[in-house]
Amino acid sequence: REASPDIEIPFIIVTTAYIGAAPADVESLVTRKIEKKLQGLENVKDMYSTSAEGISTIQIAFIAGIDIDDVLQKVKDKVDLAKQDLPGDAEDPIVSEVNFSNIPIMIVNLSGDYGLVRLKEVAEDLSDEIETVKGVLEVRLAGGLEREVKVEVDPDRLSIYGLALQDVVDAIQRENVTLPGGSMDIGSYKYSVRVPGEVQRVSEIADLVVKAEDGLPVYIRDVAEVTYGFADPASYARLNGQPCVSLSIIKRSGENLIEISDSVKELVQTLQPTFPPGTMASIQGDQSEDIRMMVKDLENNIMSGLILVIGVL
């Protein structure tokens, strides 16, 4: 029972992020490099490219009737060859295909009056539960806030101590790591040894040593301010004008949409008592409602047609 059956579209998109680069630089350093490698592809109908600030997008349209999986792999191989020609600070290109099955079948919205940080944690727990439902491929979250440690470096202080920004980055990467320490034999037992070094508190980052000369260490707190704030939101979600967290549910190809919808609704209703007080869960964009209506109309048409045929006979 499908309202939109799976359709293979011979259309592939290559997206490459080059944060902070101007459109002209993105075109010359990223887009053209990848296009040169893609020119050898067969069965290409059209190729379009867009170079904007910090992002390069190449759209490839192939002729109808080709094997999309085979073409997708060939595009990935060509893009891999172009990676060595791209700038070192550019992110790896993402090769994706246009697939109607990735359209959400329903959206579960969570809202509450206890803050977006806690609300997103509740949504993540609910997302893990929904992904265990048979037929669900993935759950995409939108909205909410996420905690993040920010190290705001003062350029003037760096200059005074003769340091560079990379020195601060290297110090944090070097210290925030757990190392294996080999093994230790005690009697008839052999134990694995590890040296835990991952940061557990924000204050520990400020106490990391960036450089030490003549017995005088330079700490991160001497050149930067360490705070525990919020990451920049990558997405926003609103419900009736109020902030919320949205969970978009994607089903697997060929699975029964109505059964998945019923299972998700039952799961949300079962978990509702475990949510923090004041949490409201609502469902929008449920495709199963339209499908149920179409199936009911089809059944009515079949019965009407059968009765009319019998009457004529």
C-alpha positions as CSV (number, residue, x, y, z in Angstrom):
1,R,0.0,0.0,0.0
2,E,1.8,3.0,-1.3
3,A,0.8,6.5,-2.3
4,S,4.2,7.2,-3.9
5,P,5.8,4.0,-5.3
6,D,9.6,3.9,-5.5
7,I,10.9,5.4,-8.7
8,E,14.5,5.4,-9.8
9,I,15.6,8.8,-11.0
10,P,18.9,8.9,-13.0
11,F,20.0,12.0,-11.1
12,I,23.1,12.3,-8.9
13,I,24.3,15.3,-6.8
14,V,27.9,15.9,-5.7
15,T,28.2,18.4,-2.8
16,T,31.5,19.7,-1.5
17,A,31.8,22.2,1.4
18,Y,34.7,24.7,1.4
19,I,33.9,26.8,4.5
20,G,34.8,30.5,4.2
21,A,35.8,30.5,0.5
22,A,34.4,33.0,-2.0
23,P,32.2,31.7,-4.9
24,A,35.0,32.4,-7.4
25,D,37.5,30.4,-5.3
26,V,35.0,27.6,-4.9
27,E,34.5,27.4,-8.7
28,S,38.3,27.4,-9.5
29,L,39.6,25.3,-6.7
30,V,36.7,22.8,-6.2
31,T,34.0,22.7,-8.9
32,R,36.2,22.7,-11.9
33,K,38.6,20.1,-10.4
34,I,35.7,17.7,-9.9
35,E,34.1,18.5,-13.2
36,K,37.3,17.5,-15.1
37,K,37.2,14.0,-13.5
38,L,33.5,13.6,-14.2
39,Q,33.8,14.4,-17.9
40,G,34.7,10.8,-18.7
41,L,31.4,9.4,-17.5
42,E,29.2,7.7,-20.0
43,N,25.4,8.1,-20.6
44,V,25.4,11.6,-19.2
45,K,22.5,13.7,-20.4
46,D,23.3,17.0,-18.7
47,M,25.7,18.3,-16.1
48,Y,25.0,21.5,-14.0
49,S,27.2,23.1,-11.4
50,T,26.7,25.9,-8.8
51,S,29.5,27.6,-6.9
52,A,28.3,29.6,-3.9
53,E,30.0,30.9,-0.8
54,G,31.5,27.9,1.0
55,I,29.7,25.3,-1.1
56,S,30.0,23.5,-4.5
57,T,27.1,21.6,-6.0
58,I,27.3,19.5,-9.2
59,Q,24.2,17.9,-10.6
60,I,24.5,15.1,-13.1
61,A,21.5,13.9,-15.1
62,F,21.9,10.5,-16.9
63,I,19.8,9.0,-19.7
64,A,16.8,7.0,-18.6
65,G,17.0,3.2,-18.2
66,I,20.5,2.9,-16.7
67,D,21.5,1.0,-13.6
68,I,21.5,3.8,-11.0
69,D,23.6,1.8,-8.5
70,D,26.3,1.2,-11.1
71,V,26.3,4.8,-12.1
72,L,26.5,6.0,-8.5
73,Q,29.5,3.9,-7.9
74,K,31.3,5.2,-11.0
75,V,30.6,8.8,-9.9
76,K,32.1,8.0,-6.4
77,D,35.2,6.6,-8.1
78,K,35.6,9.7,-10.2
79,V,35.1,11.9,-7.2
80,D,37.7,10.0,-5.2
81,L,40.2,10.7,-8.0
82,A,39.5,14.4,-7.7
83,K,40.1,14.5,-3.9
84,Q,43.8,14.8,-4.3
85,D,43.4,18.0,-6.3
86,L,41.1,19.7,-3.8
87,P,42.3,22.2,-1.2
88,G,43.4,20.5,2.1
89,D,40.9,22.4,4.2
90,A,37.9,21.5,1.9
91,E,35.6,18.8,3.3
92,D,35.2,15.5,1.5
93,P,32.7,15.5,-1.4
94,I,29.3,13.9,-0.7
95,V,27.8,11.9,-3.5
96,S,24.0,11.3,-3.2
97,E,21.1,10.2,-5.4
98,V,17.6,11.6,-5.6
99,N,15.3,9.1,-4.0
100,F,11.6,9.6,-3.3
101,S,11.7,6.9,-0.6
102,N,13.7,9.4,1.6
103,I,10.6,11.5,2.0
104,P,9.3,11.3,5.6
105,I,6.2,9.3,6.1
106,M,5.3,11.2,9.3
107,I,6.7,13.8,11.6
108,V,6.6,13.5,15.4
109,N,7.0,16.9,17.2
110,L,8.0,17.2,20.8
111,S,7.5,20.4,22.8
112,G,7.8,21.3,26.4
113,D,8.4,24.2,28.8
114,Y,11.7,22.9,30.3
115,G,14.3,24.1,27.8
116,L,15.5,23.0,24.3
117,V,18.6,21.2,25.7
118,R,16.6,18.7,27.7
119,L,13.9,18.5,25.0
120,K,16.5,17.4,22.5
121,E,17.8,14.8,24.9
122,V,14.3,13.4,25.2
123,A,13.9,13.5,21.4
124,E,17.1,11.6,20.9
125,D,16.0,8.9,23.3
126,L,12.6,8.7,21.4
127,S,14.5,8.6,18.1
128,D,16.5,5.5,19.3
129,E,13.3,3.8,20.2
130,I,11.5,4.6,16.9
131,E,14.5,3.3,14.9
132,T,13.9,-0.1,16.5
133,V,10.4,-0.3,14.9
134,K,10.3,-2.8,12.0
135,G,10.5,-1.0,8.6
136,V,12.0,2.3,9.9
137,L,15.2,3.2,8.1
138,E,16.2,6.3,10.0
139,V,14.9,9.2,12.1
140,R,16.1,12.8,11.4
141,L,16.1,15.4,14.1
142,A,15.5,19.1,13.6
143,G,15.6,21.8,16.2
144,G,16.7,21.9,19.8
145,L,20.0,23.0,21.3
146,E,23.2,21.0,22.0
147,R,25.8,21.8,24.6
148,E,29.3,22.7,23.3
149,V,32.6,23.7,24.9
150,K,33.9,27.0,23.4
151,V,37.5,28.1,23.5
152,E,37.6,31.7,22.5
153,V,41.2,32.7,21.8
154,D,42.5,36.2,22.3
155,P,44.8,37.1,19.4
156,D,46.6,39.8,21.5
157,R,47.5,37.3,24.2
158,L,48.7,34.8,21.6
159,S,51.0,37.5,20.2
160,I,52.4,38.3,23.7
161,Y,53.4,34.7,24.3
162,G,54.6,34.1,20.7
163,L,52.0,31.4,20.0
164,A,49.7,30.6,17.1
165,L,46.1,29.5,17.0
166,Q,47.2,26.0,15.8
167,D,49.3,25.7,19.0
168,V,46.1,25.9,21.1
169,V,44.4,23.4,18.8
170,D,47.3,21.0,19.0
171,A,47.4,21.2,22.8
172,I,43.7,20.3,23.1
173,Q,44.0,17.4,20.6
174,R,47.2,16.1,22.2
175,E,45.8,16.1,25.8
176,N,42.2,15.0,25.2
177,V,43.0,11.4,24.3
178,T,43.0,7.9,25.9
179,L,46.1,5.9,25.2
180,P,46.6,2.1,25.3
181,G,49.3,1.1,27.8
182,G,50.0,-2.4,26.8
183,S,49.4,-5.3,29.1
184,M,50.5,-6.5,32.6
185,D,51.0,-10.0,33.8
186,I,49.8,-10.6,37.4
187,G,50.0,-14.2,38.4
188,S,48.1,-16.4,35.9
189,Y,46.1,-13.4,34.6
190,K,47.0,-10.9,31.9
191,Y,45.4,-7.4,32.2
192,S,45.1,-4.7,29.5
193,V,46.4,-1.3,30.6
194,R,45.0,2.0,29.4
195,V,45.9,5.5,30.3
196,P,42.7,7.6,30.4
197,G,43.3,11.2,29.4
198,E,39.9,12.4,28.0
199,V,38.6,15.7,29.4
200,Q,35.8,15.2,31.9
201,R,35.2,18.8,33.0
202,V,35.4,22.2,31.3
203,S,37.9,23.5,33.8
204,E,40.4,20.8,32.8
205,I,40.6,22.4,29.3
206,A,41.6,25.7,30.8
207,D,44.4,24.0,32.8
208,L,46.0,22.4,29.7
209,V,49.6,23.5,29.0
210,V,50.1,25.0,25.5
211,K,53.9,25.6,25.9
212,A,56.5,25.6,28.6
213,E,59.8,27.5,28.4
214,D,62.4,27.9,31.2
215,G,60.0,26.2,33.6
216,L,57.2,28.7,32.9
217,P,54.2,27.0,31.5
218,V,51.6,28.8,29.4
219,Y,48.1,27.5,30.1
220,I,45.1,27.8,27.8
221,R,43.4,30.0,30.3
222,D,46.3,32.5,29.7
223,V,45.4,33.0,26.1
224,A,41.7,32.0,25.8
225,E,38.4,32.0,27.6
226,V,36.8,28.6,28.0
227,T,33.1,28.5,28.4
228,Y,30.4,25.8,28.3
229,G,27.8,27.2,26.0
230,F,25.6,26.0,23.1
231,A,26.5,24.9,19.6
232,D,25.2,27.0,16.7
233,P,21.9,25.6,15.7
234,A,22.0,23.7,12.4
235,S,18.2,23.5,12.1
236,Y,15.1,25.1,13.6
237,A,11.7,23.6,14.3
238,R,8.5,25.4,15.3
239,L,5.0,24.2,16.3
240,N,2.3,26.8,16.5
241,G,4.9,29.5,16.8
242,Q,6.8,27.8,19.7
243,P,10.2,26.1,19.5
244,C,10.1,22.3,19.4
245,V,12.1,19.3,18.2
246,S,10.9,17.4,15.1
247,L,11.5,13.8,14.3
248,S,11.1,13.0,10.6
249,I,10.6,9.2,10.1
250,I,12.0,7.6,7.0
251,K,10.8,4.1,6.1
252,R,12.7,1.3,4.3
253,S,11.8,0.7,0.6
254,G,9.1,-1.9,0.1
255,E,7.9,-1.8,3.8
256,N,4.2,-1.4,4.7
257,L,3.7,2.3,5.5
258,I,0.4,1.7,7.4
259,E,1.9,-0.9,9.7
260,I,4.9,1.4,10.4
261,S,2.6,4.4,11.2
262,D,0.5,2.4,13.6
263,S,3.6,1.0,15.3
264,V,5.1,4.5,15.8
265,K,1.9,5.9,17.1
266,E,1.5,3.1,19.6
267,L,5.2,3.5,20.7
268,V,4.8,7.2,21.2
269,Q,1.6,6.7,23.3
270,T,3.4,4.0,25.3
271,L,6.4,6.2,26.1
272,Q,4.3,9.3,26.8
273,P,4.2,8.6,30.6
274,T,8.0,8.4,30.8
275,F,8.5,11.8,29.3
276,P,9.3,14.8,31.6
277,P,6.1,16.5,32.9
278,G,4.8,19.1,30.4
279,T,6.0,17.2,27.3
280,M,3.6,17.2,24.5
281,A,3.9,14.9,21.5
282,S,2.0,15.6,18.3
283,I,2.1,13.9,14.8
284,Q,1.9,15.8,11.6
285,G,2.2,14.8,7.9
286,D,1.0,11.3,8.5
287,Q,0.9,9.8,5.0
288,S,-1.0,6.7,6.2
289,E,-4.2,8.8,6.6
290,D,-4.3,9.6,2.8
291,I,-3.5,6.0,2.0
292,R,-6.2,4.6,4.2
293,M,-8.7,7.0,2.5
294,M,-7.6,5.8,-1.0
295,V,-7.8,2.2,0.1
296,K,-11.3,2.8,1.4
297,D,-12.4,4.5,-1.8
298,L,-10.9,1.6,-3.8
299,E,-12.9,-0.9,-1.7
300,N,-16.1,1.1,-2.2
301,N,-15.5,1.3,-6.0
302,I,-14.9,-2.4,-6.2
303,M,-18.1,-3.2,-4.3
304,S,-20.1,-0.6,-6.3
305,G,-18.8,-2.0,-9.5
306,L,-19.5,-5.6,-8.5
307,I,-23.1,-4.7,-7.5
308,L,-23.7,-2.9,-10.8
309,V,-22.3,-5.8,-12.9
310,I,-24.5,-8.3,-11.0
311,G,-27.5,-6.0,-11.6
312,V,-26.8,-5.8,-15.3
313,L,-26.3,-9.5,-15.6
